[in-house]
Amino acid sequence: MTQTLAAATMAAYRRAAGCIAVITLTNPPVNTLSYLLRESFYETFRRANADAEVKAIVICGADGKFCGGADIKEFAGKFSGPSLVALIDDVEQSKKPVVAAIEGMALGGGLELALGCHYRIAHTKAQVGFPEVTLGLLPAAGGSQRLPRLITLTSALELITTGRRISAPEALKLGIVDKVTDKNALDMAIDFARDIIGKPLESRRLSLRTTPCPPDVESFLDEALASIRKHSRGAIAPLACLQAVRASVYSTFDEGLKKEQELFKMLLTSGQARALQYSFFAQRATKKWSMPSGATWKNTSARPLRKAAVIGLGTMGRGITVALIKAGIPVIAVEMGLKQLEAGKTVIMSMLEKEFKKKQLTKAYREMAAFTLDLAKLQEVDLVVEAVFENMSLKKQIFQQLSSLCSADAILCTNTSTLDIDEIASVTTTPHLVVGMHFFAPAHVMKLLEVIYGPRTSPTAVATAMQLAQQMEKVGVVVGNCNGFVGNRMFKLYAEQAYFLLEEGAIPEQVDQVLEDFGFPMGIFKVSDLSGLDIEWKIRQEQGLTGPKQIPGGSFRHRAGGRYSPLLDILCERGYLGQKTGQGWYLYEKPGGRVPTFNLWLHKFLEEYRELHGIQKHYVGQDEILERCLYPLINMGFHILEERIAASPEDIDIIYVFGYSWPRHWGGPMFYASMVGLPRVLDKLNYYHEIHPDIPTLEPSSLLKKLVANGSPPIGTWGAFIKEHNSKL
Ligand SMILES: CC/C=C\C=C\CC(=O)SCCNC(=O)CCNC(=O)[C@H](O)C(C)(C)COP(=O)(O)OP(=O)(O)OC[C@H]1O[C@@H](n2cnc3c(N)ncnc32)[C@H](O)[C@@H]1OP(=O)(O)O
């Protein structure tokens, strides 16, 4: 294996047009600048430079991809081989003109190499960028010093601190590339190289330039710092990127390089860089799904999808329709009543119109939606997504109808966030074709799709749902069937603890502040107000926790075998549903208002509530808020792993990063637990459980205890501590 890799990884050398040396970066699949490639490039470049017959050099990438940057896997080990900084310096100092022929992508170290070249020719479909910041790093092979010397400081700063990838035409506008072609970029680069032989190169060496600055550069940089602080949600890499770019303004190139290295080393050893790089690979690992039956992404084919249907045109159904159409799949959108159909149609068409403008989609996209009240029209579709209310009997009624109306091999999906997929499948004649697709609102924007299999779901149905996720540019994660699946089952405990904290003495502002300082874009109470408190209220009613269908037994503050907080129910009963009614956990200037302010009524109400129920108020500090909200959620993650509802901690983490805005620089809840240290999570859970024995979800899971007893092994090895089988899946 090593030999095959070694043979495939090289900077291949050939001659073109007599005097042009062509060096092809070859390291499949994306030509990363791994140790082997750097070694080979070092030799090959020297050879080209030394050959008197070679008058110019062109660097390109094999298989239509210039270069995906440094090999991220190498960041975890010790660096060896020639440094990229030195290689790029060799390129820039070469007396022969060097031209980069960029096809596919030039990212990170790949773009840094291209910036070391004297000219850059790109294919029109190529992308360039510095995604290092998204990996917790900065461009550290001179990129943070060369880019600001090449383009405006504003653009360089924006690209380096956000990691935004740009198209070749935009790169041309900014001045990053010299030419864009829709023909073969390599052929064009060879012709170009021939034309510039003998021309002076000094002005093309970026390290010799100074950074062009706006008039009041100091205030510009101060404002940039304030803005990055505000938007980075606690991530340190964007701030380090700014410092590096700042050095390009105030220091010589060599001093700037030193600063860049210093900052890079600091970032590389940070937990945030480890978390972000873990997240990069975790995201890709979700594509490699498996089921307990042994079916996997490798041995299962997806069905082709020519046409789909969406049933129910509420908020979710509308978003799903738009997401499908954006993915190029025509949709028949169905509602039960004319009024709802018309309302749904109006909103969907206007959403498509916006998408059409934003993404410059063709007009045909708007003609891909058909609207009907007639379920019989669904005969012709390959896949149906049901998106009606979260109500089991309604969903069963629809699936029964679908079973007789749709073709026998149509995939039947339910967009549910909590309900039992198998119970829904049980009313159909094709339970193997029933699969859960849990979209997140707004469904045409949010990246996550939980794909849920029941015990009778076929691998083909899962493969088709995963294929569809990819087609919609979403991150699909395959999970088993249980109440709330992975995301909501864990989230329930996070929310529950927040309510308990209010009962015990905290206020919403305090809880939200701690969660926002941790890196969530919004605290739990702001999120609850935004989505509407009645959403959770309805779920509680459906689960028999409150309302007319409340299961007998329990008491006001104890239900379903544990402590229960009725605070949310009380607010809903009074009509305080959040932003839409102008009052919830916070007060808003009017119904539909967006700016949360102090809610005096709630504060008085909480005092009275505590007094009425004899709750001893205590000071709730920041640590307690964070630990009480996060650790029970993490604990449930361990239960979920143990039950094999999620195949790996990576799957859970990706669900949280993409569906619940978990700060990516903390990796996800399971990675965060491994960073905090499993013994600490275990101790704290034990501690809080001792104080609150009536909250059973604080009791540490046996997997967590087992991992700690085994010395807290690295997250990648947790699978070895989980028993293989779960008879319910
Ligand atoms: C002193 C230090 C000097 C220099 C420092 C430089 C810093 C850097 O360069 S950091 C790296 C910057 N580059 C990136 O962040 C690019 C990351 N990759 C991507 O964005 C995408 O993979 C892509 C290149 C746009 C290709 O996308 P796609 O075609 O969709 O394929 P994927 O499924 O994403 O990837 C295929 C396969 O390749 C692996 N991979 C991709 N990039 C890297 C990488 N830079 N390092 C290591 N591995 C990489 C990816 O994990 C996939 O692997 P599988 O095993 O097939 O899942």
The ligand as an SDF file (V2000), in Angstrom:
LIG
                    3D

 57 59  0  0  0  0  0  0  0  0999 V2000
    4.0540   25.4640    7.6740 C   0  0  0  0  0  0  0  0  0  0  0  0
    2.7420   25.0480    7.1110 C   0  0  0  0  0  0  0  0  0  0  0  0
    2.6770   25.3670    5.6910 C   0  0  0  0  0  0  0  0  0  0  0  0
    1.5940   25.3730    4.9950 C   0  0  0  0  0  0  0  0  0  0  0  0
    0.2680   25.2190    5.5140 C   0  0  0  0  0  0  0  0  0  0  0  0
   -0.7530   25.1140    4.6730 C   0  0  0  0  0  0  0  0  0  0  0  0
   -2.0870   24.9680    5.2350 C   0  0  0  0  0  0  0  0  0  0  0  0
   -3.0350   24.2220    4.3340 C   0  0  0  0  0  0  0  0  0  0  0  0
   -2.8790   24.1030    3.1770 O   0  0  0  0  0  0  0  0  0  0  0  0
   -4.3100   23.5420    5.1970 S   0  0  0  0  0  0  0  0  0  0  0  0
   -5.2320   22.7200    3.9450 C   0  0  0  0  0  0  0  0  0  0  0  0
   -6.0090   23.6830    3.1630 C   0  0  0  0  0  0  0  0  0  0  0  0
   -6.8680   22.9960    2.2470 N   0  0  0  0  0  0  0  0  0  0  0  0
   -8.1280   22.6970    2.5150 C   0  0  0  0  0  0  0  0  0  0  0  0
   -8.6420   23.0380    3.5410 O   0  0  0  0  0  0  0  0  0  0  0  0
   -8.8700   21.9410    1.4930 C   0  0  0  0  0  0  0  0  0  0  0  0
   -9.6500   20.8430    2.1170 C   0  0  0  0  0  0  0  0  0  0  0  0
  -10.3120   20.0350    1.1060 N   0  0  0  0  0  0  0  0  0  0  0  0
  -11.4530   20.4060    0.5110 C   0  0  0  0  0  0  0  0  0  0  0  0
  -11.9760   21.4530    0.7080 O   0  0  0  0  0  0  0  0  0  0  0  0
  -12.0640   19.4260   -0.4160 C   0  0  0  0  0  0  0  0  0  0  0  0
  -11.6350   18.1650   -0.0530 O   0  0  0  0  0  0  0  0  0  0  0  0
  -11.7020   19.6840   -1.9010 C   0  0  0  0  0  0  0  0  0  0  0  0
  -10.2220   19.7950   -2.1110 C   0  0  0  0  0  0  0  0  0  0  0  0
  -12.4000   20.9610   -2.3800 C   0  0  0  0  0  0  0  0  0  0  0  0
  -12.2300   18.4910   -2.7350 C   0  0  0  0  0  0  0  0  0  0  0  0
  -13.6120   18.2920   -2.4740 O   0  0  0  0  0  0  0  0  0  0  0  0
  -14.3550   16.9580   -2.9650 P   0  0  0  0  0  0  0  0  0  0  0  0
  -14.0440   16.7250   -4.3760 O   0  0  0  0  0  0  0  0  0  0  0  0
  -15.7770   17.1240   -2.5570 O   0  0  0  0  0  0  0  0  0  0  0  0
  -13.6810   15.7640   -2.1600 O   0  0  0  0  0  0  0  0  0  0  0  0
  -13.6530   15.4480   -0.6110 P   0  0  0  0  0  0  0  0  0  0  0  0
  -14.5970   14.3340   -0.3360 O   0  0  0  0  0  0  0  0  0  0  0  0
  -13.8140   16.6630    0.1750 O   0  0  0  0  0  0  0  0  0  0  0  0
  -12.1610   14.9620   -0.4420 O   0  0  0  0  0  0  0  0  0  0  0  0
  -11.6980   13.7580   -1.0550 C   0  0  0  0  0  0  0  0  0  0  0  0
  -10.7560   13.0490   -0.1030 C   0  0  0  0  0  0  0  0  0  0  0  0
   -9.6010   13.8580    0.0530 O   0  0  0  0  0  0  0  0  0  0  0  0
   -9.3590   14.1300    1.4290 C   0  0  0  0  0  0  0  0  0  0  0  0
   -8.7860   15.4850    1.5080 N   0  0  0  0  0  0  0  0  0  0  0  0
   -9.2100   16.5690    0.8720 C   0  0  0  0  0  0  0  0  0  0  0  0
   -8.4130   17.6090    1.1560 N   0  0  0  0  0  0  0  0  0  0  0  0
   -7.4710   17.1510    2.0040 C   0  0  0  0  0  0  0  0  0  0  0  0
   -6.3610   17.7600    2.6590 C   0  0  0  0  0  0  0  0  0  0  0  0
   -6.0390   19.0670    2.4530 N   0  0  0  0  0  0  0  0  0  0  0  0
   -5.6150   16.9980    3.4560 N   0  0  0  0  0  0  0  0  0  0  0  0
   -5.8790   15.6910    3.6540 C   0  0  0  0  0  0  0  0  0  0  0  0
   -6.9330   15.0480    3.0490 N   0  0  0  0  0  0  0  0  0  0  0  0
   -7.7080   15.7830    2.2460 C   0  0  0  0  0  0  0  0  0  0  0  0
  -10.7490   14.0470    2.0750 C   0  0  0  0  0  0  0  0  0  0  0  0
  -10.6360   13.8060    3.4360 O   0  0  0  0  0  0  0  0  0  0  0  0
  -11.3540   12.9030    1.3060 C   0  0  0  0  0  0  0  0  0  0  0  0
  -10.8360   11.7170    1.8550 O   0  0  0  0  0  0  0  0  0  0  0  0
  -11.7230   10.4120    1.9630 P   0  0  0  0  0  0  0  0  0  0  0  0
  -10.8560    9.4200    2.6540 O   0  0  0  0  0  0  0  0  0  0  0  0
  -12.0730   10.0560    0.5490 O   0  0  0  0  0  0  0  0  0  0  0  0
  -12.9380   10.7780    2.7560 O   0  0  0  0  0  0  0  0  0  0  0  0
  1  2  1  0
  2  3  1  0
  3  4  2  0
  4  5  1  0
  5  6  2  0
  6  7  1  0
  7  8  1  0
  8  9  2  0
  8 10  1  0
 10 11  1  0
 11 12  1  0
 12 13  1  0
 13 14  1  0
 14 15  2  0
 14 16  1  0
 16 17  1  0
 17 18  1  0
 18 19  1  0
 19 20  2  0
 19 21  1  0
 21 22  1  0
 21 23  1  0
 23 24  1  0
 23 25  1  0
 23 26  1  0
 26 27  1  0
 27 28  1  0
 28 29  2  0
 28 30  1  0
 28 31  1  0
 31 32  1  0
 32 33  2  0
 32 34  1  0
 32 35  1  0
 35 36  1  0
 36 37  1  0
 37 38  1  0
 37 52  1  0
 38 39  1  0
 39 40  1  0
 39 50  1  0
 40 41  1  0
 40 49  1  0
 41 42  2  0
 42 43  1  0
 43 44  1  0
 43 49  2  0
 44 45  1  0
 44 46  2  0
 46 47  1  0
 47 48  2  0
 48 49  1  0
 50 51  1  0
 50 52  1  0
 52 53  1  0
 53 54  1  0
 54 55  2  0
 54 56  1  0
 54 57  1  0
M  END
$$$$
